Amino acid sequence: MHHRPITLLSLLLGAAHSIAARPTSQDERSTSSSISLSASVPDDAALPVLHPFVSFSIEFAFFPDFADFALYDPNLRAATNATYITSISTDYPLILSFGPAFFESYFTWPGTKFIHGFNLGKNSSTDIELMLESVPVACKALEGGKLAYWELGNEPDLYKTSAQGIRRPANWTEQDYVNEWLNKTARIEKRLVEACPELADSKYIAPSFAGVTNSLNPVVTWEKGLDNSRNIALNSEHNYIGGATQPGVTLQNTLMNHTKTVESVAQQVNVSRILSNDNLTPGIPYILGETNSLYNQGAPGLSNSFGAALWGVDFNLYCASQNIRRTHMHQGSNYNYISWQPVGTNRTSIGTKAPYYGNAMVAAMLHGGDDVRIVNLPLAADTEAAYAAYMNDSLVRVAVINLVEFNYTSTDSIAEKVESRPSAKYTFQLPSSGSVYSDSVSVQRLMANGSNAITGITWDGWSYNYELAQGKPVRLQNVTIGEAISVGDDGVVEIEIPYSSAAILSL
């Protein structure tokens, strides 16, 4: 939380259940009952996802390497000037200014569209004028197709309580926020007309609240006329499953737990349904403009582990199955939950991190045209999840995620532990009519030695390890690829999924 411009970056792009008993040897495997698959899109399928679905939000201070509390300084020669107050946080600067050089960063990622955030939090007449002075510089940098949307304000529902400093009085209401947002976006539009007229009609993501139960109510905010100017493209909210230092947070009980994921997303789904039923956001998709595993930059040993990559697959696919049309996974240098560390520091080595591989699997599951729809396939335990992907009204892929924690360094030697790794068998019944399937399905696997691994991870045999080719994909020779599973005469497909791993079956 606390933040940044959002980056659209295309990759390679419930109810409570009981926990399944864990087999003690490879011969004692858990087995699911047969899961029937529909040939065409079932009634409970979600709306089509937006492409790219998995995107990123990047902490403003680390984008060149806070927009909401960052002030533009036209005389600053460096990209940013940051002051950390370690008694509050060592993860992000409390005082941040940025200069014209900051915008050079928008030229470094070809083919990427950006959402640029303007300051709303600091609200003196000088602060507002500095924000408006940054508009021409920002729009010039984002001409030529690089701009996706604008954002004005980050997590304004925390302005009355923020650890970064109180920014609004206790009696600041939803109506006050809406009035301020409408006034300032109108003033931004005037600057755009003058500097970049072709971007004058560009739209925003909003309201970018930290959550749905803080000091500003998202439903009331829309009721008070947030979109009166008809310039909001996406309804953006933020979500985290828990906190990095919350008591009781563990890999198995928090991240590798499908029920916890369902519960985390449920509040967002409830708000989305209310807004839709009350016709408050017609034609405005609901997205998570910032999200990741554990707020306050994640926890070591949890957010940076392979278990977190598996959580990311389950979380993103569940969101896609619940009409959350896009997610932005939050990033920042040295953060525990980052997908990659762009520069080496005295805290974190440069390189691709475990969550990236989960992002890659989600991208593979959701790729296709504009009509990719996801269905959650309920399973029996907290420690497993499955999803079906439909494209053009036809079943095209199935994803299976086993979330039983397998700690490969806990006992025995690593070789012995990996050799004795249990598996779970999943059985799928293909449709008997309506579609014609081949006699086998292809399999792509997300694998590592165990849930606690932070290296040695592969997606479909590909490694993005920085030490191998500076993050470029390398096909490893010791990983099985090109796997195919036969379809029985009765249309049944069975697949073994090792504990703490996942796979996609392509039909």
C-alpha positions as a printed Julia matrix, in Angstrom:
507×3 Matrix{Float64}:
   0.0     0.0     0.0
   1.11    3.7    -0.06
   1.88    4.61   -3.79
   2.72    5.07   -7.6
   1.96    4.98  -11.32
   0.32    1.79  -12.43
   1.83   -0.14  -15.28
  -0.12   -2.22  -17.75
   2.42   -4.84  -18.66
   1.41   -7.89  -20.68
   3.37  -11.02  -19.72
   4.95  -13.33  -22.43
   3.1   -12.3   -22.78
 -16.68  -20.76   -1.25
 -17.31  -21.76    1.5
 -15.08  -23.26    4.18
 -13.68  -26.68    3.36
 -11.79  -29.25    5.41
  -8.07  -29.7     4.83
  -7.21  -32.89    2.99
  -5.12  -35.46    4.85
  -1.57  -35.63    3.58
  -0.25  -38.95    2.3
   2.96  -40.09    3.96
   4.39  -41.76    0.88
   4.1   -41.52   -2.85
   1.9   -44.62   -2.88
  -0.71  -43.0    -0.63
  -2.01  -40.27   -2.87
  -5.12  -38.19   -2.34
  -7.69  -38.47   -5.09
 -10.45  -36.06   -6.01
 -13.84  -37.1    -7.25
 -14.49  -36.59  -10.94
 -15.03  -32.96  -11.94
 -17.49  -32.53  -14.8
 -16.71  -29.88  -17.38
 -19.23  -28.05  -19.53
 -18.65  -27.88  -23.28
 -19.97  -24.32  -23.51
 -19.83  -21.38  -21.14
 -21.91  -22.2   -18.04
 -24.35  -19.71  -16.55
 -22.05  -18.89  -13.63
 -19.1   -17.92  -15.83
 -17.58  -14.5   -15.27
 -17.53  -11.69  -17.78
 -14.6   -11.73  -20.23
 -11.31  -10.61  -18.7
  -9.58   -7.46  -19.85
  -6.28   -7.93  -21.66
  -3.71   -7.86  -20.28
  -5.26   -9.27  -17.12
  -2.16   -9.55  -14.92
  -0.69   -6.06  -14.87
   1.46   -4.21  -12.36
   1.36   -1.2   -10.07
   4.77    0.26   -9.32
   5.69    2.35   -6.3
   6.21    5.86   -7.67
   9.55    6.35   -5.89
  10.98    3.25   -7.55
   9.64    3.72  -11.07
  12.88    5.38  -12.41
  15.23    3.13  -10.39
   4.41    7.81   -4.2
   2.73    9.7    -6.56
  -0.05   10.67   -4.21
   2.26   12.33   -1.74
   4.89   13.21   -4.35
   5.3    16.82   -5.42
   6.6    17.93   -8.79
   9.75   20.08   -8.71
  10.52   21.55  -12.15
  14.01   22.52  -10.96
  15.0    19.08   -9.7
  17.78   17.68  -11.89
  17.45   14.09  -10.65
  14.42   11.93  -11.41
  13.41   11.82   -7.74
  14.53   13.16   -4.39
  13.4    10.93   -1.54
  13.63   11.21    2.23
  13.04    8.11    4.35
  11.81    8.42    7.91
  12.76    5.01    9.25
  10.61    5.28   12.35
   7.62    5.15    9.99
   8.9     2.94    7.17
  12.13    1.8     5.54
  10.22    0.58    2.48
   9.05    3.86    0.98
  10.01    7.54    1.33
   7.77    9.78    3.38
   8.93   12.91    1.57
   9.27   12.66   -2.2
   9.68   15.14   -5.01
  10.21   14.32   -8.66
  11.61   16.28  -11.55
  11.36   16.28  -15.35
  13.9    13.44  -15.58
  11.38   11.14  -13.9
   9.33   11.02  -17.09
  12.23    9.57  -19.08
  11.31    6.25  -17.46
   8.2     6.09  -19.64
  10.43    5.56  -22.68
  12.18    2.42  -21.41
   9.46   -0.23  -21.91
   8.35   -0.47  -25.56
   4.82   -1.71  -26.11
   3.72   -0.9   -22.57
   0.8     1.34  -21.64
   0.91    3.32  -18.42
  -1.45    4.8   -15.88
   0.1     7.95  -14.43
  -0.94    9.07  -10.97
  -1.37   12.74  -10.01
  -1.09   14.01   -6.43
  -4.32   14.51   -4.52
  -3.13   14.01   -0.96
  -1.16   17.23   -0.52
  -3.68   19.98   -0.84
  -2.25   23.46   -0.29
  -2.59   25.99   -3.11
   1.13   25.54   -3.83
   0.79   21.74   -3.88
  -2.12   21.93   -6.3
  -0.26   24.28   -8.63
   2.8    22.0    -8.63
   0.56   19.07   -9.53
  -0.91   21.05  -12.42
   2.57   22.07  -13.58
   3.42   18.38  -13.95
   0.5    17.74  -16.34
   2.18   19.04  -19.54
   5.39   17.14  -18.78
   3.49   13.92  -18.07
   1.27   14.1   -21.13
   4.2    14.85  -23.44
   5.98   11.76  -22.13
   2.89    9.62  -22.67
   1.96   10.75  -26.18
   2.13    8.29  -29.04
  -0.02    5.57  -27.52
   1.77    5.09  -24.2
  -1.06    6.44  -22.03
  -3.7     4.03  -20.8
  -5.42    6.19  -18.17
  -4.8     8.79  -15.49
  -5.26    8.38  -11.76
  -5.88   11.25   -9.32
  -5.19   10.26   -5.74
  -4.09    7.04   -4.16
  -6.03    5.49   -1.27
  -7.92    8.67   -0.31
  -9.96    6.59    2.11
  -6.86    6.67    4.35
  -6.26   10.43    4.2
  -7.85   10.9     7.63
  -5.78    8.13    9.26
  -2.59    7.72    7.2
   0.76    6.93    8.86
   2.26    9.25    6.25
   0.48   12.11    7.94
  -3.13   13.22    8.27
  -4.17   14.88    5.0
  -7.85   15.64    5.58
  -9.98   16.55    8.61
 -12.01   13.92   10.44
 -15.25   15.31    8.98
 -14.09   14.91    5.35
 -16.9    12.94    3.68
 -17.54   11.03    0.47
 -19.2    14.14   -0.95
 -16.16   16.26   -0.06
 -13.89   13.77   -1.82
 -16.12   13.65   -4.9
 -16.3    17.45   -5.12
 -12.52   17.72   -4.86
 -11.93   14.96   -7.4
 -14.3    16.49   -9.94
 -12.8    19.97   -9.48
  -9.21   18.86   -9.87
  -9.8    16.54  -12.83
 -11.5    19.48  -14.58
  -8.43   21.63  -13.94
  -6.18   18.83  -15.23
  -8.29   18.62  -18.39
  -7.73   22.33  -19.05
  -3.97   21.83  -18.86
  -4.25   18.84  -21.19
  -6.19   20.89  -23.74
  -3.36   23.42  -23.74
  -0.41   21.0   -23.79
  -1.66   17.73  -25.34
  -5.07   18.3   -26.93
  -5.16   14.76  -28.35
  -5.16   13.46  -24.74
  -7.75   15.92  -23.42
 -10.5    13.29  -23.47
  -8.42   10.56  -21.83
 -10.04    8.87  -18.86
  -9.24    7.84  -15.3
  -9.24    4.88  -12.98
 -10.91    5.73   -9.66
 -11.47    5.91   -6.72
  -8.42    3.75   -5.88
  -9.47    3.13   -2.28
  -7.21    1.06   -0.01
 -10.15   -1.17    0.85
 -13.93   -1.29    0.92
 -14.41   -0.82    4.69
 -12.28    2.24    5.51
 -13.35    5.84    6.22
 -14.87    6.41    2.77
 -17.54    4.04    1.51
 -17.05    3.14   -2.17
 -20.78    2.68   -2.84
 -21.65    6.04   -1.28
 -18.8     7.63   -3.24
 -20.34    6.51   -6.53
 -23.79    7.54   -5.31
 -22.46   11.05   -4.66
 -21.58   11.47   -8.34
 -17.95   10.42   -8.76
 -18.54    9.85  -12.48
 -20.62   12.97  -13.12
 -18.04   14.07  -15.7
 -18.25   10.68  -17.43
 -14.47   10.38  -17.45
 -13.9     7.18  -15.46
 -12.93    4.12  -17.47
 -12.28    1.6   -14.69
 -13.53    1.24  -11.12
 -10.29    0.65   -9.22
 -10.03   -0.71   -5.68
  -7.11   -2.18   -3.71
  -6.92   -5.55   -1.96
  -4.5    -7.54    0.21
  -5.2   -10.91    1.79
  -3.5    -9.9     5.05
  -0.61   -8.02    6.62
   3.08   -8.87    6.71
   3.22   -8.66   10.5
  -0.27   -9.83   11.38
  -0.31  -12.58   14.04
  -1.09  -16.01   12.68
  -0.12  -15.33    9.07
   1.52  -18.45    7.62
   2.14  -19.93    4.2
  -0.32  -22.82    4.58
  -3.08  -21.09    6.54
  -3.02  -17.74    4.73
  -1.54  -17.8     1.23
  -1.77  -21.48    0.32
  -5.4   -21.62    1.4
  -8.14  -21.33   -1.2
 -10.82  -20.48    1.38
  -8.76  -17.53    2.66
  -8.46  -16.29   -0.91
 -12.22  -16.59   -1.43
 -12.86  -14.7     1.82
 -10.39  -11.96    0.84
 -12.05  -11.37   -2.51
 -15.62  -11.66   -1.16
 -15.83   -8.06    0.07
 -14.74   -6.78   -3.33
 -17.3    -9.01   -5.04
 -20.03   -7.74   -2.73
 -19.27   -4.09   -3.54
 -19.08   -4.89   -7.25
 -22.52   -6.54   -7.15
 -24.11   -3.64   -5.25
 -22.71   -1.14   -7.74
 -23.97   -3.24  -10.64
 -27.41   -3.92   -9.16
 -27.89   -0.21   -8.37
 -26.65    0.76  -11.86
 -24.03    3.07  -10.37
 -21.16    2.01  -12.65
 -22.75    1.04  -15.99
 -20.12   -0.07  -18.48
 -17.27    0.53  -16.01
 -15.31   -2.68  -15.3
 -14.3    -3.47  -11.72
 -10.54   -3.98  -11.28
  -7.97   -4.24   -8.51
  -5.68   -1.3    -9.24
  -3.25   -2.47   -6.58
  -2.98   -5.86   -4.94
  -0.54   -8.49   -3.74
  -0.13  -11.03   -1.01
   0.56   -9.21    2.28
   0.41   -5.45    2.74
   3.41   -3.54    4.11
   5.54   -4.94    1.29
   5.14   -8.63    2.09
   6.85  -11.0     4.53
  10.18  -12.78    3.92
   9.81  -16.54    3.64
   6.18  -16.11    2.65
   5.66  -13.47   -0.04
   8.91  -14.31   -1.86
   8.41  -18.08   -1.88
   7.11  -20.49   -4.48
   4.05  -20.88   -2.25
   3.29  -17.21   -2.94
   3.55  -17.91   -6.68
   0.91  -20.62   -6.27
  -1.2   -18.2    -4.23
  -0.9   -15.7    -7.07
  -2.25  -18.22   -9.56
  -5.2   -19.09   -7.34
  -5.9   -15.46   -6.4
  -5.77  -14.1    -9.94
  -7.85  -16.88  -11.46
 -10.41  -16.62   -8.68
 -10.65  -12.87   -9.26
 -11.13  -13.54  -12.97
 -13.94  -15.96  -12.12
 -15.71  -13.31  -10.0
 -15.99  -10.47  -12.54
 -12.86   -8.69  -11.36
 -11.65   -7.87  -14.82
  -7.98   -7.04  -14.21
  -5.41   -7.09  -11.39
  -2.35   -4.93  -10.86
   0.25   -6.77   -8.78
   2.1    -4.2    -6.7
   5.88   -3.82   -7.06
   8.65   -1.85   -5.41
  12.4    -2.25   -5.06
  13.32   -4.56   -2.16
   9.7    -5.59   -1.56
   9.26   -9.21   -0.56
   6.37   -9.84   -2.96
   7.94   -8.4    -6.12
   7.94  -10.35   -9.36
  11.4    -9.07  -10.2
  14.05   -6.86   -8.61
  15.22   -4.38  -11.29
  18.46   -3.29   -9.58
  20.76   -4.85   -7.04
  20.79   -3.25   -3.6
  22.33   -4.01   -0.22
  19.02   -5.68    0.67
  17.96   -7.58   -2.46
  19.81   -9.06   -5.42
  18.77   -8.21   -8.96
  16.71  -10.89  -10.64
  13.44  -12.68  -11.29
  11.58  -13.69   -8.15
   9.17  -16.54   -7.44
   5.88  -14.61   -7.93
   6.81  -13.88  -11.57
   6.34  -17.53  -12.48
   2.81  -17.45  -11.12
   2.14  -14.35  -13.24
   3.35  -16.29  -16.29
   1.01  -19.21  -15.63
  -1.97  -16.88  -15.23
  -1.09  -15.17  -18.51
  -0.96  -18.58  -20.22
  -4.34  -19.57  -18.78
  -6.02  -16.33  -19.87
  -4.45  -15.69  -23.24
  -6.64  -15.44  -26.31
  -9.15  -13.05  -27.8
 -11.59  -10.65  -26.19
 -13.94  -13.39  -25.0
 -11.86  -15.36  -22.48
 -14.07  -16.26  -19.51
 -13.14  -18.11  -16.32
 -15.2   -20.48  -14.2
 -14.28  -21.59  -10.69
 -14.52  -25.38  -10.3
 -15.2   -25.95   -6.57
 -13.08  -28.67   -4.98
 -13.34  -30.34   -1.59
 -10.43  -28.87    0.35
  -8.83  -25.58    1.33
  -5.63  -26.86   -0.23
  -6.71  -27.17   -3.85
  -8.35  -25.14   -6.59
  -9.33  -25.6   -10.22
 -10.59  -23.34  -12.99
 -11.89  -23.71  -16.53
 -11.2   -21.22  -19.31
 -13.65  -20.68  -22.16
 -13.01  -18.82  -25.38
 -15.65  -18.15  -28.02
 -18.1   -20.25  -25.98
 -15.83  -23.32  -26.02
 -13.84  -25.01  -23.27
 -10.14  -24.53  -24.04
  -8.12  -24.97  -20.82
  -8.27  -26.23  -17.24
  -5.96  -25.11  -14.43
  -5.32  -27.18  -11.31
  -3.47  -25.86   -8.25
  -2.37  -28.05   -5.34
  -1.81  -25.91   -2.25
  -0.67  -28.53    0.26
   2.52  -27.08    1.73
   5.55  -29.2     0.83
   8.66  -27.9     2.6
  11.51  -29.64    0.85
  14.17  -28.59    3.38
  12.32  -29.59    6.54
  13.57  -33.17    6.94
  15.89  -35.66    5.21
  18.24  -34.64    2.46
  16.91  -32.49   -0.36
  17.24  -35.37   -2.82
  15.36  -37.77   -0.52
  12.68  -35.2     0.22
  12.0   -34.39   -3.43
  11.96  -38.08   -4.33
   9.28  -38.82   -1.71
   7.08  -35.87   -2.61
   3.4   -36.87   -2.51
   0.95  -36.14   -5.3
  -2.78  -35.69   -5.63
  -4.79  -37.15   -8.5
  -7.42  -34.98  -10.2
 -10.03  -36.45  -12.53
 -11.95  -34.43  -15.11
 -14.9   -35.58  -17.17
 -14.83  -33.95  -20.58
 -18.16  -33.05  -22.18
 -19.76  -35.94  -24.03
 -21.43  -33.76  -26.62
 -21.23  -30.34  -28.17
 -17.5   -30.41  -28.82
 -14.94  -32.76  -30.27
 -11.69  -33.23  -28.35
  -8.53  -35.05  -29.36
  -7.45  -38.28  -27.69
  -4.93  -36.44  -25.49
  -4.48  -33.12  -23.72
  -1.23  -31.18  -23.4
   0.13  -30.27  -19.98
   2.2   -27.31  -18.81
   3.45  -27.33  -15.23
   4.47  -24.73  -12.65
   7.14  -26.45  -10.58
   9.78  -25.98   -7.89
  11.37  -28.26   -5.31
   8.8   -27.17   -2.76
   6.6   -24.4    -1.44
   9.5   -22.79    0.42
  11.73  -22.56   -2.68
  12.8   -19.1    -3.8
  14.92  -20.28   -6.74
  14.92  -23.22   -9.14
  11.39  -22.45  -10.31
  10.1   -23.2   -13.81
   6.99  -22.58  -15.85
   6.55  -25.15  -18.64
  10.26  -25.89  -18.38
  11.25  -22.24  -18.79
  13.49  -20.47  -16.31
  13.75  -16.68  -16.12
  16.66  -16.82  -13.7
  18.77  -13.68  -14.04
  21.98  -15.66  -13.58
  21.22  -17.8   -16.65
  20.45  -15.16  -19.29
  19.73  -11.92  -17.43
  16.06  -12.8   -17.11
  15.47  -13.95  -20.67
  13.7   -17.33  -20.95
  15.93  -20.42  -20.91
  14.52  -23.92  -21.48
  15.97  -26.22  -18.85
  17.0   -29.69  -19.94
  16.19  -31.42  -16.64
  12.5   -30.5   -16.66
   9.84  -32.49  -18.51
   8.13  -30.57  -21.31
   5.77  -31.55  -24.09
   3.79  -33.71  -21.68
   0.52  -35.2   -22.92
  -2.17  -37.13  -21.06
  -4.48  -39.59  -22.77
  -8.22  -39.07  -22.76
 -10.1   -42.24  -21.89
 -12.79  -43.69  -24.11
 -15.29  -42.38  -21.57
 -13.88  -38.84  -21.88
 -12.1   -38.99  -18.52
  -8.74  -37.26  -17.98
  -6.61  -37.96  -14.92
  -3.61  -35.89  -13.9
  -1.15  -36.23  -11.02
  -0.24  -32.92   -9.39
   2.67  -33.01   -6.92
   2.02  -31.22   -3.67
   2.81  -27.5    -3.97
   2.57  -27.29   -7.75
   0.12  -26.43  -10.51
  -0.66  -27.29  -14.11
  -2.68  -26.22  -17.14
  -4.39  -28.8   -19.34
  -5.0   -27.52  -22.86
  -7.73  -29.29  -24.81
